[in-house]
């Protein structure tokens, strides 16, 4: 959310069609696709264990700026990395956006690894066993572009429970009876005026 807000502020400071405006448009397009289950409409894939194990994540590819090497187009310039958790009410999965970055120098993968606290070279199953979190996926997707779905972690379960148990705002603030007015008030003279 911080990155989205920062991108919105940056886009507002530019002319329409500027780089940040195009990035914001692409990010919103990707978020809509993930929210509506349309990620297969974008070129993407499940990630793998490379320098950092992101094998529980997937990416969708989003075009922001055209890139080419010689006469060969390099494809979409940005990556939106996300992961999935099983809903406990048999509803659609919870999807967590991990990173949205330009693909140059593998930046999306380095940012995602940093945000998920994935040390260089450590495999995910070992990381889960040392952290005491379940590593058994609840569903291995048949679609190669979807991430492996895991059980909802306790911290997300707690946050979702807190968010769903919010009292309605109506009646949350009640008018207080006016307090007694002081017996003496200090009067101020009218501000000076300038005669013309």
C-alpha positions in Angstrom: 0.0 0.0 0.0 2.9 2.3 0.7 4.3 1.7 -2.7 0.9 2.3 -4.4 0.4 5.6 -2.5 4.0 6.7 -3.4 3.4 5.8 -7.0 0.1 7.8 -7.0 1.8 10.9 -5.6 4.6 10.6 -8.2 2.1 10.1 -11.0 0.1 13.2 -9.9 3.3 15.3 -10.0 3.9 14.4 -13.7 2.2 15.1 -16.9 -0.4 12.4 -18.0 1.5 9.7 -19.9 4.7 10.1 -17.9 6.6 7.1 -16.6 5.0 7.0 -13.1 1.6 7.5 -14.6 2.1 4.5 -16.9 3.5 2.5 -14.0 0.4 3.3 -11.9 -1.9 2.4 -14.8 -0.1 -1.0 -15.2 -0.1 -1.7 -11.5 -3.9 -1.0 -11.3 -4.4 -3.3 -14.3 -2.5 -6.1 -12.6 -4.3 -5.6 -9.3 -7.7 -5.8 -11.1 -6.6 -8.9 -13.0 -5.5 -10.7 -9.7 -8.7 -9.6 -7.9 -10.9 -10.9 -10.7 -9.0 -14.1 -11.3 -7.8 -13.0 -14.8 -4.1 -13.5 -14.3 -4.0 -16.0 -17.2 -4.7 -13.2 -19.6 -1.2 -11.9 -18.8 2.0 -13.7 -19.7 3.2 -15.0 -16.4 4.5 -18.0 -14.5 5.1 -19.6 -11.2 8.5 -18.7 -9.9 11.2 -21.1 -9.0 14.1 -21.5 -6.6 16.9 -19.3 -8.1 19.1 -17.1 -5.9 16.2 -16.6 -3.5 13.5 -19.3 -3.2 10.3 -17.7 -4.4 8.8 -21.0 -5.5 5.6 -20.1 -3.6 5.1 -17.0 -5.7 4.0 -16.3 -9.2 4.3 -13.3 -11.5 2.3 -11.5 -14.1 4.1 -9.4 -16.8 3.0 -5.9 -17.4 4.0 -3.5 -20.2 5.0 0.0 -19.1 7.8 1.0 -21.4 8.8 -0.6 -24.7 12.1 -2.3 -24.6 14.2 -3.8 -27.4 17.6 -5.1 -28.1 18.4 -4.4 -31.7 15.4 -5.4 -33.7 14.1 -7.8 -31.0 11.4 -6.6 -28.6 12.1 -7.8 -25.0 8.5 -8.0 -23.9 6.8 -6.6 -20.9 9.0 -4.3 -18.8 7.5 -4.8 -15.3 6.7 -7.8 -13.0 3.9 -8.0 -10.4 4.8 -10.8 -7.9 2.2 -12.3 -5.7 1.4 -15.4 -3.6 -1.8 -17.1 -2.5 -3.3 -18.4 0.7 -6.3 -20.8 1.1 -9.5 -19.1 2.3 -10.9 -20.9 5.4 -14.5 -20.3 4.2 -14.0 -22.1 0.9 -14.1 -18.8 -0.9 -11.6 -17.5 -3.4 -8.0 -17.5 -2.2 -6.4 -14.5 -0.5 -3.7 -13.0 -2.8 -0.8 -11.0 -1.4 1.0 -8.6 -3.7 4.7 -8.8 -2.9 6.4 -6.6 -5.4 5.8 -4.5 -8.5 9.1 -3.5 -10.2 10.8 -3.1 -13.5 12.4 -6.4 -14.6 15.9 -5.0 -15.2 18.7 -6.7 -13.2 16.1 -9.1 -11.6 14.9 -6.2 -9.4 11.4 -7.7 -8.8 12.9 -10.9 -7.4 15.4 -9.2 -5.2 12.7 -6.8 -3.8 10.3 -9.7 -3.3 13.0 -11.8 -1.5 13.8 -8.8 0.8 10.1 -8.2 1.6 9.5 -11.9 2.4 12.8 -12.1 4.4 14.2 -14.9 2.1 17.9 -15.3 2.7 20.1 -15.9 -0.3 20.4 -19.6 -1.1 18.0 -20.9 1.6 15.3 -23.2 0.4 11.7 -22.4 1.3 11.0 -25.8 3.1 14.0 -25.2 5.3 13.0 -21.6 6.0 9.5 -22.8 7.0 10.8 -25.5 9.3 13.1 -23.0 11.2 10.2 -20.5 11.4 7.7 -23.1 12.7 5.2 -22.3 9.9 3.5 -25.0 7.8 5.1 -25.6 4.5 2.7 -28.2 3.1 0.7 -26.6 0.3 -3.1 -27.0 0.4 -3.3 -27.1 -3.4 -0.8 -27.5 -6.2 -2.3 -25.8 -9.2 -2.4 -27.6 -12.5 -1.9 -24.2 -14.2 1.8 -23.5 -14.5 1.2 -19.7 -14.1 -0.6 -19.9 -10.7 1.3 -19.9 -7.4 1.3 -22.9 -5.0 -1.5 -22.2 -2.5 -0.6 -22.5 1.2 -2.6 -22.4 4.4 -3.5 -19.0 5.8 -0.7 -18.0 8.1 -1.6 -17.0 11.7 -0.7 -13.4 11.3 -2.9 -13.0 8.2 -5.7 -14.9 9.9 -5.5 -12.5 12.9 -5.5 -9.4 10.6 -8.5 -10.6 8.6 -10.4 -11.4 11.8 -9.7 -8.0 13.2 -10.7 -6.3 9.9 -14.0 -8.3 9.7 -14.9 -7.5 13.3 -15.0 -3.7 12.9 -18.0 -2.1 14.5 -20.2 0.0 12.2 -19.3 3.7 12.3 -23.0 4.8 12.8 -23.5 5.8 16.4 -19.9 5.4 17.2 -19.6 9.1 18.1 -22.2 10.5 20.4 -22.8 14.2 21.1 -21.6 15.2 24.5 -23.7 17.6 26.5 -22.3 21.1 26.5 -20.0 21.8 29.4 -20.9 24.7 31.7 -19.7 28.0 30.3 -17.2 29.9 32.5 -18.7 32.7 34.5 -16.4 35.3 33.1 -15.1 35.5 29.6 -12.2 37.6 28.4 -13.2 39.8 25.6 -10.8 40.8 22.9 -11.0 44.1 21.1 -11.9 44.0 17.4 -8.8 43.8 15.2 -7.5 47.0 13.9 -8.8 48.2 10.5 -7.0 50.2 8.0 -8.8 53.3 6.8 -8.2 54.1 3.1 
